[in-house]
Amino acid sequence: MKRICVALIGLAMLTGTAAAADLSRPAPQPYYPPAQAFVPAYNWTGFYIGLNGGGGLGGSKWDSTNSFDVNGGMIGATAGYNYQWGHAVVGVEGDIDWADIDGSTNTGCALGCKTSNTWLSTVRGRLGYAADRFLPYVTGGAAFGDVRASTPGFGVDTSTRTGWTLGGGLEAALAANWTAKVEYLYVDLGSFNCGLNCGAGMAVDNVTFHSNVLRAGVNYRF
């Protein structure tokens, strides 16, 4: 009987010790994943200025000649403003570029008829879709520039023309306030009458000029 009592007492002591050990352990805590830093979507609203450069490839035609190619480079400055509403971005942009786009032909013009463009400017609206830091857009508006027609040994006739432009591009946000873009524009400056100064042998010669412009640029947003 004593042995049974001793055994019961020992079992009770072991049970109490185990229970006390369980009570001393902290309750398991629920796991919460680390908080993620909130990065707001890029906002395209604001003014900007920038630089652009590229080239143009197009054509010209005189009444007395066939159509011929013109090509060359360009570089200049850009300024504009964007306003973002949801994913839609609307804006206006203007630029002015020094250009060296020219070409000539001897067909129907033995001495060589040459058309050139030395500066080009556009004022355009832009409509884009903001995919966070990327902005594909379409653009169009007015184009301005000089068109020069000349023949060796005769005068040079220059006319400042007003035409139109239409195109599109892709702009991407870089570090801080900087963005970069690539852009295509079709530019048509119409035609003008160069008269006897062109030396092509006609009293009036209508000269046309158009160009496909491909350029890249960087902008700084305020």
Secondary structure as GFF3:
##gff-version 3
##sequence-region A 1 222
A	DSSP	alpha_helix	2	24	.	.	.	ID=ss1
A	DSSP	beta_strand	46	62	.	.	.	ID=ss2
A	DSSP	beta_strand	67	85	.	.	.	ID=ss3
A	DSSP	beta_strand	88	105	.	.	.	ID=ss4
A	DSSP	beta_strand	113	129	.	.	.	ID=ss5
A	DSSP	beta_strand	134	150	.	.	.	ID=ss6
A	DSSP	beta_strand	156	173	.	.	.	ID=ss7
A	DSSP	beta_strand	178	193	.	.	.	ID=ss8
A	DSSP	three_ten_helix	195	198	.	.	.	ID=ss9
A	DSSP	beta_strand	206	221	.	.	.	ID=ss10
###
